Amino acid sequence: MAKIDIPSLVPKKRGTRTYYYWQPSGTLRKAGWKSIPLGTDLRAAMKAAEAENDKVEQWRNGGAAPRAVRKFIKGGTMDQLIARYSAEILPTLAANTQREYRSKLRIISRWAGPEQVTHINRKRIAKLRDVLLKPDAAGNVAANRAAGTMRVLVTLMKFAINADFLPEGTINPASGHNVPTPAPRDQVWSPDAVDLFVAAAKAAGQPGLALAILLARESAQREADLLTLSIRQWLVIPRHKLNPEDWERLAEPNPDGALDVRGIRVRQGKTKRWIEVPIVGETRRLIEQAVADARAASSTVLLLERRQEFDGVQRSGDTWLEPFTETRFQRAIAALRIDAATAARAIGDEDLATEIEDLQFRDLRRTAVVWLGELGLEDHLIAALTGHKLDYTRKILETYMPRTTKMAGKAVALRRERGTETPAAIERSRKA
């Protein structure tokens, strides 16, 4: 048989007949290309194989490809760099960080994915910075997105140097990009704001939302962790895990009337350790009801949404329960914000209404930390709730715990209590 010079065209003899196949290389198979039977007619097989090779060439040049075939990534390009970074570095990061980085890496890929890494210089990066900081039609600048994208780009280009995409000793072209990091949010929910949000959630027939707000304030957990909280994570905390005096303070009657301490078991994002956070008062009662509702709905998720619509169409009859999606949860919080602000104005408190209109659910994590700080709790106790490593806690307190008058008063009171002044000297100063 004469040698066939068409790439990937392979003859296979079966008995007295020869069958022809278009058979992709190992590299092409990894990209999603599949072997194709071409029959027994050599001329037709050659024509079909050449057509398939043309598709591969178009794919390599950035053209269309079969649905199962992945996008072609040329060697040395930003897309290849992003693929390497995503495979080697991203899996080592926390889940929330991975989501944030993937979002920014998609922006970087759209900007310069097919470009060679060696062509990415300071001038091109400056143009990207200017585009990211350009105001939209309403005059707003997406400052957080710009700062986050440039921060990820700096990290990505550092990886490019370490992974030999750029020569050893290259100065990171993304460093010194001059995109200011926006000031961190310092909003803290006041007790009145929390009360109005919770009341609005109950009035809307959404006890799951009321529970989410109280849990976030009291346990300092993130939104994503609360939305996936399982009923199995609601448990009795054994006496030996608590100080005796703390157990006495936290114990409450269970449905059978016996005293116990219950809480949620959470895995801290930074330390990866599991801890139990005691839950008391109204929040405990809401959780117990939520557990009963979840079991009745055959759900394992604690926070459930009561729904009466399907695909945007209002349905008559009974409501049903299902876990919140991230999008629906955020929309529900936005609706509560309007209701709570309206309730504040109804009682004539315009300042409270203005405060509520600027609050976000993520501010509750900061709120929990601020309240603990105002009570004079030490860093390691706050870190036990937030999940940060102790040596990092002091750094993030500048973000999570804005200084307040209550804290200043607490400092002076403790200074006086623990200082060198004797009780008699303090009494004399009062009489003076």
MARBAKOL-352128 format. One record per residue (C-alpha): x, y, z. Coordinates in steps of 0.25 Angstrom, whole numbers, plus 2048, in hexadecimal, padded with zeros to 3 digits. Layout:
<atoms>
+------+-------+-----+
: east : north :  up :
+------+-------+-----+
:    X :     Y :   Z :
...
+------+-------+-----+
</atoms>
This chain:
<atoms>
+------+-------+-----+
: east : north :  up :
+------+-------+-----+
:  800 :   800 : 800 :
:  805 :   80E : 7FC :
:  809 :   817 : 808 :
:  7FE :   821 : 80B :
:  804 :   82F : 80E :
:  7F7 :   835 : 813 :
:  7F9 :   838 : 822 :
:  7F0 :   830 : 82C :
:  7EB :   827 : 820 :
:  7ED :   819 : 825 :
:  7E9 :   80C : 81E :
:  7E5 :   800 : 826 :
:  7E4 :   7F2 : 81F :
:  7D9 :   7E9 : 824 :
:  7D9 :   7DC : 81C :
:  7DA :   7DF : 80D :
:  7D5 :   7ED : 80F :
:  7DC :   7FA : 813 :
:  7D4 :   804 : 81B :
:  7D9 :   813 : 81C :
:  7D8 :   81C : 829 :
:  7DC :   82A : 82C :
:  7E4 :   828 : 839 :
:  7E8 :   834 : 841 :
:  7F5 :   835 : 848 :
:  7F7 :   834 : 857 :
:  7F7 :   843 : 858 :
:  7EB :   844 : 850 :
:  7E3 :   83A : 858 :
:  7E6 :   841 : 865 :
:  7E0 :   84D : 85F :
:  7D3 :   846 : 85C :
:  7D5 :   841 : 84D :
:  7CF :   833 : 84A :
:  7D3 :   828 : 841 :
:  7CA :   828 : 834 :
:  7C7 :   81B : 82C :
:  7C8 :   81F : 81D :
:  7C3 :   812 : 816 :
:  7CB :   809 : 80C :
:  7CB :   813 : 800 :
:  7DA :   818 : 800 :
:  7D7 :   825 : 7F7 :
:  7CB :   828 : 800 :
:  7D3 :   826 : 80D :
:  7DE :   82F : 808 :
:  7D5 :   83A : 805 :
:  7CE :   839 : 812 :
:  7DB :   838 : 81A :
:  7E0 :   845 : 813 :
:  7D3 :   84C : 816 :
:  7D5 :   848 : 825 :
:  7E3 :   84C : 825 :
:  7DF :   85A : 81F :
:  7D5 :   85B : 82C :
:  7E1 :   858 : 835 :
:  7E9 :   863 : 82E :
:  7DE :   86D : 82F :
:  7DD :   869 : 83E :
:  7EC :   86C : 840 :
:  7EA :   879 : 83A :
:  7DF :   87D : 843 :
:  7D3 :   878 : 83B :
:  7C7 :   870 : 83E :
:  7C8 :   861 : 842 :
:  7BE :   856 : 846 :
:  7B7 :   859 : 853 :
:  7BF :   84E : 85B :
:  7CC :   854 : 857 :
:  7D2 :   85E : 861 :
:  7D7 :   86C : 85C :
:  7E5 :   86B : 856 :
:  7F0 :   871 : 85E :
:  7FD :   875 : 857 :
:  80A :   873 : 85F :
:  810 :   87F : 866 :
:  802 :   887 : 866 :
:  7FB :   88E : 872 :
:  7F0 :   883 : 870 :
:  7FB :   878 : 872 :
:  800 :   87F : 87E :
:  7F2 :   881 : 884 :
:  7F0 :   872 : 881 :
:  7FD :   86E : 889 :
:  7FA :   878 : 894 :
:  7EB :   872 : 895 :
:  7F0 :   864 : 896 :
:  7FC :   866 : 89F :
:  7F9 :   871 : 8A8 :
:  7EA :   874 : 8A9 :
:  7E7 :   866 : 8B0 :
:  7EF :   86A : 8BB :
:  7E7 :   876 : 8BE :
:  7DA :   877 : 8C7 :
:  7CD :   875 : 8BF :
:  7C9 :   884 : 8C0 :
:  7D6 :   888 : 8BB :
:  7D6 :   87F : 8B0 :
:  7C9 :   884 : 8AB :
:  7CE :   893 : 8AC :
:  7DB :   88F : 8A4 :
:  7D3 :   888 : 899 :
:  7CB :   894 : 897 :
:  7D7 :   89D : 896 :
:  7DF :   893 : 88D :
:  7D3 :   893 : 883 :
:  7D4 :   8A2 : 882 :
:  7E3 :   8A0 : 880 :
:  7E1 :   895 : 875 :
:  7D7 :   89E : 86E :
:  7E1 :   8A9 : 86E :
:  7EE :   8A2 : 869 :
:  7EB :   893 : 869 :
:  7F1 :   88F : 85B :
:  7FD :   899 : 85D :
:  80B :   894 : 860 :
:  80E :   896 : 86F :
:  81B :   89C : 86A :
:  813 :   8A7 : 863 :
:  80C :   8AC : 870 :
:  814 :   8B8 : 874 :
:  811 :   8C4 : 87D :
:  80B :   8CC : 871 :
:  801 :   8C2 : 86E :
:  7FE :   8C0 : 87D :
:  7FC :   8CF : 87F :
:  7F2 :   8CE : 874 :
:  7EA :   8C3 : 87B :
:  7EB :   8CC : 888 :
:  7E5 :   8D8 : 880 :
:  7D9 :   8CF : 87B :
:  7D6 :   8C9 : 888 :
:  7D6 :   8D7 : 88F :
:  7CD :   8DD : 884 :
:  7C0 :   8E2 : 889 :
:  7B3 :   8DC : 884 :
:  7A7 :   8E3 : 87D :
:  7A2 :   8E7 : 88B :
:  7B0 :   8EC : 88F :
:  7B3 :   8E1 : 899 :
:  7C1 :   8DA : 899 :
:  7C2 :   8CB : 89D :
:  7CD :   8CE : 8A6 :
:  7CD :   8C1 : 8AE :
:  7CD :   8B9 : 8A1 :
:  7D8 :   8C1 : 89B :
:  7E1 :   8BF : 8A8 :
:  7DD :   8B1 : 8A9 :
:  7E1 :   8AE : 89A :
:  7EE :   8B5 : 89B :
:  7F2 :   8AE : 8A8 :
:  7EF :   8A0 : 8A1 :
:  7F7 :   8A5 : 895 :
:  803 :   8A8 : 89E :
:  802 :   89A : 8A4 :
:  800 :   894 : 896 :
:  80D :   89B : 891 :
:  815 :   897 : 89D :
:  811 :   888 : 89A :
:  815 :   88B : 88B :
:  823 :   88E : 890 :
:  824 :   882 : 899 :
:  81E :   878 : 88F :
:  828 :   87D : 884 :
:  81E :   884 : 87B :
:  827 :   890 : 87D :
:  836 :   890 : 87E :
:  83C :   88F : 88C :
:  83E :   89C : 893 :
:  833 :   8A3 : 88B :
:  82D :   8AF : 892 :
:  81E :   8AC : 894 :
:  817 :   8B5 : 88A :
:  80B :   8B6 : 892 :
:  811 :   8BB : 89E :
:  80F :   8CA : 8A1 :
:  802 :   8CB : 899 :
:  7FD :   8D7 : 8A2 :
:  7EF :   8D1 : 8A3 :
:  7EB :   8D6 : 8B2 :
:  7E5 :   8CB : 8BA :
:  7D7 :   8D1 : 8BE :
:  7D5 :   8D4 : 8CD :
:  7CF :   8C8 : 8D4 :
:  7C0 :   8C9 : 8D8 :
:  7BE :   8CC : 8E6 :
:  7AF :   8CB : 8E7 :
:  7AA :   8C5 : 8F4 :
:  79B :   8C1 : 8F6 :
:  795 :   8C8 : 902 :
:  78C :   8BF : 90B :
:  780 :   8C7 : 906 :
:  784 :   8C4 : 8F7 :
:  785 :   8B5 : 8FB :
:  777 :   8B6 : 902 :
:  771 :   8BC : 8F6 :
:  777 :   8B2 : 8EC :
:  773 :   8A6 : 8F4 :
:  765 :   8AC : 8F6 :
:  764 :   8AF : 8E7 :
:  768 :   8A0 : 8E4 :
:  75E :   89B : 8ED :
:  753 :   8A4 : 8E7 :
:  757 :   89F : 8DA :
:  755 :   890 : 8DE :
:  763 :   88D : 8DD :
:  768 :   888 : 8EB :
:  775 :   882 : 8E3 :
:  779 :   891 : 8E0 :
:  777 :   895 : 8EE :
:  77F :   889 : 8F3 :
:  78A :   88D : 8E9 :
:  78B :   89B : 8EE :
:  78C :   897 : 8FD :
:  796 :   88B : 8FA :
:  79F :   894 : 8F2 :
:  79F :   89F : 8FD :
:  7A1 :   894 : 908 :
:  7AB :   88A : 902 :
:  7B3 :   894 : 8F9 :
:  7B2 :   889 : 8ED :
:  7B2 :   88D : 8DF :
:  7A6 :   88D : 8D6 :
:  7AB :   881 : 8CD :
:  7AD :   879 : 8DA :
:  79F :   87C : 8E0 :
:  798 :   879 : 8D3 :
:  79E :   86B : 8D3 :
:  79C :   868 : 8E2 :
:  797 :   85A : 8E4 :
:  78D :   856 : 8EE :
:  797 :   84C : 8F2 :
:  7A0 :   857 : 8F7 :
:  796 :   85B : 901 :
:  79A :   853 : 90D :
:  79B :   852 : 91C :
:  7A8 :   857 : 922 :
:  7AE :   84E : 92C :
:  7B1 :   854 : 93A :
:  7C0 :   850 : 939 :
:  7C2 :   859 : 92D :
:  7BE :   866 : 935 :
:  7C2 :   86C : 942 :
:  7B8 :   868 : 94D :
:  7B4 :   876 : 950 :
:  7B2 :   879 : 941 :
:  7A9 :   86C : 940 :
:  7A0 :   871 : 94B :
:  79F :   87F : 944 :
:  79B :   879 : 937 :
:  793 :   86D : 93A :
:  784 :   86E : 936 :
:  778 :   864 : 936 :
:  777 :   85B : 92A :
:  76A :   856 : 925 :
:  769 :   84B : 930 :
:  76C :   856 : 93B :
:  77A :   851 : 93E :
:  785 :   85B : 93F :
:  790 :   85B : 934 :
:  799 :   864 : 92C :
:  797 :   863 : 91D :
:  79E :   869 : 911 :
:  7A3 :   868 : 903 :
:  7AF :   861 : 8FF :
:  7B7 :   868 : 8F4 :
:  7C4 :   867 : 8EE :
:  7CD :   873 : 8EE :
:  7D1 :   878 : 8E0 :
:  7DF :   87C : 8E4 :
:  7E3 :   872 : 8EF :
:  7DB :   866 : 8E9 :
:  7D7 :   862 : 8F7 :
:  7C9 :   85E : 8FB :
:  7C3 :   865 : 907 :
:  7B6 :   866 : 90E :
:  7B0 :   874 : 90F :
:  7A5 :   874 : 91A :
:  798 :   87B : 916 :
:  78E :   880 : 921 :
:  781 :   888 : 922 :
:  778 :   88B : 917 :
:  782 :   886 : 90C :
:  782 :   878 : 913 :
:  773 :   878 : 912 :
:  773 :   87C : 904 :
:  77D :   871 : 901 :
:  775 :   866 : 908 :
:  769 :   86A : 8FF :
:  772 :   86A : 8F3 :
:  777 :   85C : 8F5 :
:  768 :   857 : 8F7 :
:  764 :   85E : 8EA :
:  770 :   859 : 8E2 :
:  76D :   84B : 8E6 :
:  75F :   84C : 8E2 :
:  764 :   851 : 8D5 :
:  76D :   845 : 8D4 :
:  779 :   850 : 8D3 :
:  786 :   84F : 8DA :
:  789 :   85E : 8D9 :
:  785 :   867 : 8E5 :
:  782 :   874 : 8DE :
:  776 :   872 : 8D5 :
:  76E :   87C : 8CC :
:  75F :   87C : 8CC :
:  75A :   87D : 8BE :
:  74D :   87F : 8B7 :
:  752 :   881 : 8A9 :
:  758 :   878 : 89E :
:  761 :   87E : 893 :
:  75B :   88C : 897 :
:  74D :   888 : 896 :
:  745 :   889 : 8A3 :
:  73E :   87C : 8A7 :
:  732 :   87B : 8AF :
:  731 :   871 : 8BB :
:  73B :   86D : 8C5 :
:  749 :   872 : 8C6 :
:  755 :   868 : 8C5 :
:  763 :   869 : 8CB :
:  770 :   868 : 8C3 :
:  77F :   86C : 8C6 :
:  782 :   87B : 8C2 :
:  78B :   87D : 8B6 :
:  795 :   888 : 8B8 :
:  78E :   891 : 8AE :
:  780 :   88F : 8B4 :
:  786 :   891 : 8C2 :
:  78D :   89E : 8BE :
:  780 :   8A3 : 8B7 :
:  778 :   89F : 8C4 :
:  781 :   8A7 : 8CC :
:  780 :   8B3 : 8C3 :
:  771 :   8B2 : 8C4 :
:  772 :   8B2 : 8D3 :
:  77B :   8BE : 8D3 :
:  770 :   8C6 : 8CC :
:  765 :   8C1 : 8D6 :
:  76E :   8C4 : 8E2 :
:  771 :   8D2 : 8DD :
:  762 :   8D4 : 8DB :
:  75F :   8CF : 8E9 :
:  76A :   8D9 : 8EF :
:  764 :   8E5 : 8E7 :
:  756 :   8E0 : 8EC :
:  75A :   8E3 : 8FB :
:  761 :   8F0 : 8F7 :
:  76F :   8EB : 8F8 :
:  776 :   8F1 : 8EB :
:  784 :   8EE : 8F0 :
:  781 :   8E0 : 8F2 :
:  77B :   8DE : 8E4 :
:  787 :   8E5 : 8DE :
:  790 :   8DB : 8E6 :
:  788 :   8CF : 8E1 :
:  788 :   8D3 : 8D3 :
:  798 :   8D2 : 8D3 :
:  799 :   8C5 : 8DA :
:  79D :   8B8 : 8D3 :
:  79C :   8A9 : 8D9 :
:  7AB :   8A8 : 8D9 :
:  7AB :   8B3 : 8E3 :
:  7A6 :   8AA : 8ED :
:  7B3 :   8A3 : 8EF :
:  7BA :   8B0 : 8F2 :
:  7AE :   8B3 : 8FB :
:  7B0 :   8A6 : 903 :
:  7BF :   8AA : 905 :
:  7BD :   8B8 : 909 :
:  7B3 :   8B4 : 913 :
:  7BC :   8AA : 919 :
:  7C7 :   8B5 : 919 :
:  7BF :   8BF : 920 :
:  7BD :   8B5 : 92B :
:  7CC :   8B4 : 92D :
:  7CE :   8A6 : 928 :
:  7DC :   8A2 : 924 :
:  7E1 :   8A0 : 916 :
:  7E2 :   891 : 918 :
:  7D3 :   890 : 91C :
:  7CF :   898 : 910 :
:  7D7 :   88F : 907 :
:  7D0 :   883 : 90D :
:  7C4 :   888 : 906 :
:  7C9 :   88E : 8F9 :
:  7D2 :   883 : 8F7 :
:  7DF :   88B : 8F4 :
:  7EC :   886 : 8F9 :
:  7F0 :   88E : 905 :
:  7FD :   894 : 8FF :
:  7F4 :   89A : 8F4 :
:  7E8 :   89E : 8FD :
:  7EF :   8AB : 901 :
:  7F1 :   8AF : 8F3 :
:  7E3 :   8AD : 8EF :
:  7DD :   8B4 : 8FB :
:  7E0 :   8C1 : 8F4 :
:  7D6 :   8BD : 8E9 :
:  7CC :   8B6 : 8F2 :
:  7CC :   8BE : 8FE :
:  7CB :   8CD : 8FC :
:  7CE :   8D5 : 908 :
:  7C2 :   8DA : 910 :
:  7BE :   8E3 : 91C :
:  7BA :   8D6 : 923 :
:  7C8 :   8D1 : 922 :
:  7CF :   8DD : 926 :
:  7C6 :   8DD : 932 :
:  7C9 :   8CF : 935 :
:  7D8 :   8D2 : 934 :
:  7D7 :   8DD : 93E :
:  7CF :   8D5 : 948 :
:  7D8 :   8C9 : 947 :
:  7E4 :   8D2 : 949 :
:  7DE :   8D8 : 955 :
:  7DA :   8CA : 95A :
:  7E7 :   8C4 : 958 :
:  7F0 :   8D0 : 95A :
:  7F8 :   8D5 : 967 :
:  7ED :   8DD : 96D :
:  7E7 :   8D8 : 97A :
:  7D8 :   8D7 : 97D :
:  7DB :   8E2 : 987 :
:  7E2 :   8EB : 97D :
:  7D6 :   8E9 : 973 :
:  7CC :   8ED : 97E :
:  7D4 :   8F9 : 981 :
:  7D4 :   8FE : 973 :
:  7C5 :   8FC : 972 :
:  7C3 :   905 : 97E :
:  7CC :   90F : 979 :
+------+-------+-----+
</atoms>
